[in-house]
Amino acid sequence: MNETMICAVGNVATTPVFRELANGPSVRFRLAVTARYWDREKSAWTDGHTNFFTVWANRQLATNVSGSLTVGEPVIVQGRLKVRTDVREGQSWTSADIDAVAIGHDLARGTSAFRRANRPETAASPPQPEPNWETPAQESSDKAAEQRPVAAAVA
């Protein structure tokens, strides 16, 4: 598989456009990725060039993106880079698209609340209760003492 996988960190630049197609849901939006660098002369961070990518997501990822992302939010997008060149009205155009595999909020720049997508329940797998991972402090110390091996006396 000779594909160029990239991870782009930037901001959602356009409202995600959701479409229900024959082969399933699809969504697209523009991602703005701006390089930042330390300017020694100004002693401050400075914005560099901004690259724009069209991000495409399909199936369940498309559904989740359309309900989760809005313009201006910081995101991380991982996917396949597709660079296309075509001629429109006599001019050559080049576009960089990302066929997304995963998209998420950039938690280095804010917080997010995760909600699991609703999935249809099947009769074969009824909902399971959440296990209780907590153990009382008293019980755990008593059990640990019982489970310690006793050293045998060597004569």
N, C-alpha and C positions, 0 to 999 in steps of 0.2 A: 504494500500500500504506500504509494509515493504521494502523500498529501502534505501540505504545509499546515501544521497545527499551530495556532497562535493563542496567546492569552493577552487580551487588551483591557486596560484599565482606563475608564473615562466616564463621561456623563451622557445620559440619554438626551439627545439633541432634538428629537421630534416625537410627537405622540405616537405610540405603537399603533399600527393599523392592523386590525384583526380581520381575517377572511376565512370563511368556511369553504374549502375547496372539495373537489370530488375525492381526492386521496387523503382528506383530513384537514384539520385546522392549520392555519399558517399565520404568522405575524411578522411584520418588519418594522424597523425603526432605525434612525441614524444615531451613530455613536460618535461623540467628539472626544478625541484623545489628544491632550495637549502636553507636550514635553515641558518640564520645569528644570531650571538649572540655577546654580548659585552664581550670581554676578559679583565678582570680587571688587569691581570698581564701585558699585552701589552698596555693597554689603547687604544684599537682599536677594530673595528668590525672585526669579523673572520667568514669565511664561515664554515658551518658545513657539515653534510652529504647531498648528493644530491640524491633525489628520482626521478625516471623516470616513467612517465605514458604514455601509448598509448592513445591518444585522438581520438575518433571516432565522426564524425558529419554526419548527413544525411539531405537529401532534400535541402531546400533553405539555411540552415545554411552551408551545405557542399559547395554549389556554392559560397557563400559569403566568406567563409574561404579561398578557393583556390585562390580567387582574391585579398585577403587582407593581408595574413600572409606570412612572410618570416623568414628564420632561424635567430635566435638571438633576435627577437622582444619580448618585455615583454608583457605577456598576462594574463588575468584572465579567468579561465575556470570553469563553473558551470555545474554539471551533476551527473549522477549516477555512483558510484564506483562499479566496477566488478573485483573481485580478482579471478583469475583462476589458478589452479594447474594441470599440466599434465606431463607425462613422455615422454621424447624424447631421443632416443638412449640410454636408460637405466638410464638417469639422470632425476631427478625431477626438473621441472621448475615452477616458480610462476611468474605471470604477473599481473600487476594492470592496468586496463583500465578504462577510463572515457567515458561514453556514454554522450556526451555533449548536454546540453540544451541551453546554451548561452556561447559565446566566445567574448571577446573584448580586445582591447589594454589596458594596465595598464597605465592610465593617470597620475599616481603618478611618473612615470619615463620617461615621454615624452608626445608629443602632437600627435593628430590624426585628420584626416579630414574625416568626415562621408559623404558618398554618398549613397542615397537611391537606393536600387536595382530596376531595371526596372521591372515594373509589367505591364502585358497587360491591356490596357484600355478596358472597356466594354461599350456598348451602353447605358446600364442602369445608369451608373454613369459617366457623362461627367466631365472633369476636372473643378474644382471650382477655382475661383480667390482667391488669398490670401487676407484675410481681412486686412483692415488698422486699426491697433490698436492705432496709434498715434492720439492725439487730440491736436490742437494748445493750447498754454498756455492761451491766452486771452479768447477763447471760454470756456475752462473748468472752469475758475474762475467765468465767468459771469453765467454759468449754475449752478454752485454750489451755488451761491448767490440766484438764483431764486428758487432752490429746498429746501432751509433752511426753516423750519417751523417758523411761526411768533408766538412769545409767546403771549398768551392772558393775558390781564390785569386782575388781581384778585382784587376785591374790598373788 
